[in-house]
Amino acid sequence: MDNLEKVLYTTQVHTTGGREGSSKSNDGKLAVNLSAPKALGGNDGEGTNPEQLFAAGYSACFIGALKAVMGEAKIAFPEDGYINANVSIGPIPQGYGIEAELNISLGDMDKAQAKELVEKAHIVCPYSNATRDNIKVTLNVL
């Protein structure tokens, strides 16, 4: 495990009630109600769930990594670029685990070039570094 060389940012989120609770950041910019999906025994209420939040965080972070890698290569991130992230949860021998699939579109960019940039982004993305060798992560270039 690599330790941070320098802390650039720290956030704090206060959560109560677990999957049927709420989370709020210390700066007030994030305030969400949580509810478990029916597939996990919940009532599929008005809130979001940890898997949705992880998918949003990972895909946003990965786009940031792509922009950094592409910036170094003097390539602009396409205006129509996006990531559709799928995060799944299910049983593993020790309890429950997750896996992630990122479906990445870099517009009409050459697929070989796009795949090379995605691989480079996967090396620098903090979420990729946190999940590497811990969960299954699939990267698909569309």
C-alpha atoms as one frame of an Amber mdcrd trajectory, in Angstrom:
protein
   0.000   0.000   0.000   1.357   3.400  -0.977   0.891   6.223   1.489  -0.051
   9.684   0.254   3.022  11.829  -0.306   0.978  14.909   0.531  -2.686  15.389
   1.439  -4.275  17.680  -1.150  -7.872  17.488   0.047  -9.898  15.777   2.747
 -13.658  15.606   2.988 -15.824  14.513   5.855 -19.270  12.975   5.497 -21.562
  12.204   8.426 -23.827   9.193   7.842 -26.601   7.832  10.021 -28.968   4.904
   9.558 -26.919   2.924   7.037 -28.718   2.061   3.806 -31.953   3.585   5.150
 -30.377   6.753   6.531 -28.769   9.922   5.290 -25.359  11.379   4.542 -24.230
  14.991   4.744 -20.830  16.531   4.079 -19.298  18.880   6.625 -19.449  21.755
   4.112 -23.141  21.117   3.360 -22.574  20.627  -0.386 -23.682  17.003  -0.214
 -26.888  16.019   1.530 -28.540  12.792   0.433 -31.172  10.466   1.760 -30.289
   6.802   1.464 -32.554   3.888   0.680 -31.754   0.303  -0.177 -32.962  -0.989
  -3.543 -35.625  -3.681  -3.528 -33.048  -6.214  -4.740 -31.275  -5.766  -1.389
 -34.414  -5.961   0.717 -35.191  -2.251   0.749 -38.350  -0.413  -0.150 -36.648
   1.432  -3.042 -37.566   4.735  -1.418 -36.675   8.289  -2.360 -32.966   8.038
  -1.592 -29.848   6.905  -3.387 -27.632   4.000  -2.365 -23.899   3.438  -1.828
 -23.487   1.662  -5.175 -24.940   4.644  -7.065 -22.686   7.008  -5.144 -19.641
   4.828  -5.879 -20.540   4.691  -9.587 -20.899   8.484  -9.713 -17.633   9.031
  -7.856 -15.612   6.526  -9.869 -16.872   7.746 -13.253 -16.339  11.429 -12.381
 -12.863  10.714 -11.042 -11.979   8.626 -14.104 -13.026  11.465 -16.426 -10.741
  13.735 -14.387  -7.886  11.259 -14.888  -8.652  11.096 -18.611  -8.584  14.884
 -18.841  -5.198  14.957 -17.088  -3.699  12.267 -19.329  -5.182  13.832 -22.443
  -3.956  17.270 -21.390  -0.402  15.944 -21.146  -0.813  14.607 -24.693  -2.265
  17.965 -25.858  -5.599  16.316 -26.682  -8.877  17.930 -25.615 -11.467  15.798
 -23.862 -14.360  15.610 -26.348 -17.485  17.591 -25.511 -19.558  14.467 -26.156
 -17.318  12.237 -24.026 -18.930  10.334 -21.161 -18.781   7.290 -18.912 -21.686
   5.012 -18.078 -20.660   3.285 -14.863 -22.184   0.046 -13.606 -21.493  -0.992
 -10.020 -22.788  -4.377  -8.905 -23.013  -5.910  -5.437 -23.262  -9.566  -4.562
 -22.091 -12.290  -2.213 -18.456 -13.366  -1.937 -17.053 -16.031   0.383 -16.372
 -13.464   3.156 -19.668 -11.548   2.915 -20.433  -9.124   0.097 -18.367  -7.504
  -2.617 -18.715  -5.095  -5.482 -17.465  -4.935  -9.037 -17.348  -2.029 -11.448
 -17.697  -1.641 -15.196 -16.868   1.649 -16.896 -18.253   2.083 -20.422 -16.200
   4.952 -21.805 -16.964   7.040 -24.882 -14.435   9.521 -26.220 -16.632  10.568
 -29.118 -15.314   9.806 -32.566 -11.704   9.409 -31.442  -9.780   6.531 -32.996
 -10.499   3.464 -30.815  -6.837   2.425 -30.525  -5.892   5.909 -29.327  -8.876
   5.994 -26.962  -7.921   2.607 -25.459  -4.344   3.803 -24.904  -5.571   6.933
 -23.118  -8.023   4.903 -21.013  -5.224   2.550 -19.913  -3.062   5.534 -18.928
  -5.970   7.080 -17.024  -6.527   3.766 -15.230  -2.968   4.002 -13.904  -3.398
   7.491 -12.421  -7.076   7.507 -11.342  -7.362   7.403  -7.521 -10.442   5.153
  -7.674  -8.624   2.756 -10.006  -5.674   2.723  -7.636  -7.969   2.071  -4.679
  -9.767  -0.801  -6.401  -6.840  -2.397  -8.275  -6.427  -6.041  -7.261  -9.306
  -5.631  -4.780 -12.370  -5.835  -7.007 -13.102  -6.712 -10.611 -12.979  -3.570
 -12.765 -13.857  -3.778 -16.461 -13.014  -0.929 -18.827 -14.905  -0.846 -22.114
 -14.089   1.744 -24.760 -17.199   2.382 -26.826
